Amino acid sequence: MQRIDGKLFHPSDGFERQAFEERMSKYGFKNITRLELFLWDLEIFQQIQNILKDRVVLKGGAAVQFYLPIEAQRTSVDIDMIYNGTKDEIEQVLTAITDKLGGEDNLFLFKPHKPEKPKTQLPLYTYFVKVPSVLTEKELQKESNIQEIKVEFFTETNDIEISKMCGKDLFAISSELEYNVLPLDNLFADKLYHWCSR
């Protein structure tokens, strides 16, 4: 973490094992693997939002957490976003993040993924990115032994509705940062739309 200290939007000490254990104890959360992944979800989203500004909004499970009281929150292991722009711009943004944070062991290198049987016909770009971890080998994801996040961009040509949400009431980290989150009614509509389009 030392090499990227000062390049993160969230405080780097929030990514330390002691911080995870303290928050788990405080909120009764049991899964340190998913907690670490969710914090990296938030950080990667902040990195993307910092470049794309109001052309990107968080949706899905990660977005829902902003509307729930801390005791009802759970983790999300991927980043679902609605994005107004082109695939080329996405590639430029992800390359910029890799250049800023990346280093040894393919950390922060976004690898494109094309599902064999996509669950939606909507324009969608999917990537996997390996992130640093403070977990033991036993705690890491069994099949890969790494911490990896799925990052998905659903493209949209219309203006995106955004709620600016503060992260101070998130169980993963208390943050004064502002996050572009899909409004609650849009989250429900979006879920229904994607369910019907499968």
C-alpha positions in Angstrom: 0.0 0.0 0.0 2.9 2.3 0.6 3.6 2.8 -3.2 0.0 4.1 -3.8 -0.3 6.0 -0.5 -1.4 9.5 -1.4 -2.9 8.3 -4.7 -6.1 6.9 -3.2 -9.3 8.9 -2.5 -10.1 6.9 0.7 -7.6 7.0 3.6 -5.0 4.3 3.1 -5.2 3.2 6.7 -8.8 2.2 6.0 -7.4 -0.6 3.9 -5.3 -2.1 6.7 -6.3 -5.3 8.4 -6.8 -3.7 11.8 -9.3 -1.2 10.3 -11.3 -4.1 8.7 -11.3 -6.1 12.0 -12.4 -3.0 14.0 -15.3 -2.3 11.6 -16.3 -6.0 11.5 -16.4 -6.0 15.3 -18.3 -2.7 15.5 -21.0 -3.7 13.0 -21.2 -7.5 13.5 -20.0 -8.3 10.0 -18.3 -11.7 9.5 -16.8 -11.8 6.0 -13.5 -9.9 5.8 -12.9 -11.0 2.2 -16.1 -9.3 1.0 -15.6 -6.2 3.2 -12.2 -5.6 1.6 -13.6 -6.1 -1.9 -16.4 -3.6 -1.2 -14.0 -1.0 0.0 -12.0 -1.5 -3.2 -15.3 -1.2 -5.2 -15.7 2.3 -3.6 -12.1 3.3 -4.3 -12.1 2.1 -7.9 -15.5 3.9 -8.5 -14.0 7.1 -7.0 -11.0 6.8 -9.4 -13.4 6.4 -12.4 -15.8 9.2 -11.2 -12.9 11.6 -10.7 -12.2 11.4 -14.5 -15.7 11.0 -15.9 -17.4 13.3 -13.4 -21.2 13.3 -14.0 -21.1 11.0 -17.0 -20.9 8.0 -14.7 -23.2 6.8 -11.9 -23.1 3.9 -9.5 -25.9 1.4 -9.7 -26.7 -2.1 -8.4 -25.8 -3.6 -5.0 -23.1 -1.1 -4.2 -25.4 1.9 -4.9 -28.2 0.4 -2.7 -25.9 0.5 0.4 -26.0 4.3 0.4 -29.8 4.2 1.1 -29.7 1.6 3.9 -28.9 2.1 7.6 -25.5 0.7 8.5 -27.0 -2.3 10.4 -28.8 -3.4 7.2 -25.9 -2.9 4.8 -24.1 -5.8 3.1 -21.2 -5.9 0.7 -21.1 -5.8 -3.1 -18.3 -7.5 -4.9 -18.6 -5.7 -8.2 -19.0 -2.2 -9.6 -22.1 -1.7 -11.8 -22.2 1.7 -13.5 -24.3 3.6 -16.0 -22.0 5.6 -18.3 -22.6 8.2 -21.0 -19.8 7.9 -23.5 -17.8 5.6 -25.8 -15.9 2.4 -25.3 -12.7 4.2 -26.3 -13.2 6.7 -23.5 -13.7 3.8 -21.0 -10.4 2.3 -22.2 -8.6 5.7 -21.8 -10.0 6.1 -18.2 -9.0 2.6 -17.1 -5.5 3.0 -18.6 -5.1 6.3 -16.7 -6.0 4.5 -13.5 -3.6 1.7 -14.2 -0.9 4.2 -14.9 -1.6 6.0 -11.7 -2.0 3.0 -9.3 -0.6 0.0 -11.2 2.6 -1.7 -10.5 4.0 -5.1 -9.9 1.9 -8.3 -10.0 -0.6 -6.9 -12.5 -2.4 -4.8 -9.8 -5.0 -2.3 -11.1 -4.7 -3.7 -14.6 -8.2 -3.9 -16.1 -8.7 -7.0 -18.2 -11.6 -7.0 -20.7 -14.1 -9.8 -20.3 -16.7 -10.9 -22.9 -19.3 -13.3 -21.4 -20.0 -16.4 -23.6 -23.7 -16.1 -22.8 -24.5 -12.5 -21.9 -27.5 -12.0 -19.6 -28.5 -8.8 -21.3 -28.6 -7.4 -24.9 -27.8 -3.9 -23.5 -24.5 -2.2 -24.4 -22.2 -3.5 -21.7 -18.4 -3.5 -21.2 -17.0 -5.7 -18.5 -13.5 -5.8 -17.0 -11.8 -7.6 -14.1 -9.2 -5.8 -12.0 -6.8 -7.3 -9.4 -6.5 -5.2 -6.2 -4.1 -5.3 -3.3 -5.1 -7.4 -0.3 -4.2 -7.7 3.4 -5.9 -11.1 3.7 -4.3 -14.5 4.4 -4.2 -17.1 1.7 -7.0 -19.0 3.5 -9.2 -15.9 3.4 -8.7 -15.1 -0.3 -11.1 -16.3 -3.0 -10.4 -20.0 -3.2 -10.4 -20.5 -7.0 -8.0 -17.6 -7.8 -6.2 -16.8 -4.5 -6.4 -13.1 -5.3 -8.8 -10.2 -4.7 -10.4 -9.3 -8.0 -13.3 -6.9 -8.8 -15.7 -7.1 -11.7 -16.2 -3.6 -13.2 -19.2 -3.2 -15.5 -20.2 -0.2 -17.7 -23.7 -0.1 -19.0 -23.7 2.6 -21.7 -26.4 5.2 -22.0 -26.9 7.9 -24.6 -29.3 10.0 -22.5 -28.5 12.2 -19.5 -28.0 10.2 -16.3 -30.0 11.0 -13.2 -27.6 11.3 -10.2 -28.0 11.6 -6.5 -24.9 13.0 -4.8 -24.4 10.8 -1.7 -21.9 11.1 1.1 -20.2 8.0 2.4 -20.0 8.9 6.1 -22.7 6.2 6.9 -21.1 3.3 5.1 -20.1 0.3 7.2 -17.0 -0.4 5.1 -15.5 3.1 5.8 -16.7 6.4 7.0 -16.0 8.8 4.2 -16.8 12.5 3.5 -16.4 11.8 -0.2 -19.3 12.4 -2.6 -20.4 9.5 -4.8 -22.6 9.7 -7.9 -25.3 7.2 -7.1 -28.5 6.3 -9.0 -31.6 7.7 -7.3 -33.5 5.1 -5.3 -36.6 5.0 -7.6 -34.3 4.6 -10.6 -32.5 1.8 -8.9 -35.7 -0.2 -8.7 -36.7 0.7 -12.2 -33.2 -0.2 -13.5 -33.4 -3.6 -11.7 -36.8 -4.3 -13.2 -35.7 -3.2 -16.7 -32.6 -5.5 -16.7 -34.6 -8.4 -15.3 -37.1 -8.0 -18.1 -34.5 -7.6 -20.8 -32.8 -11.0 -20.1 
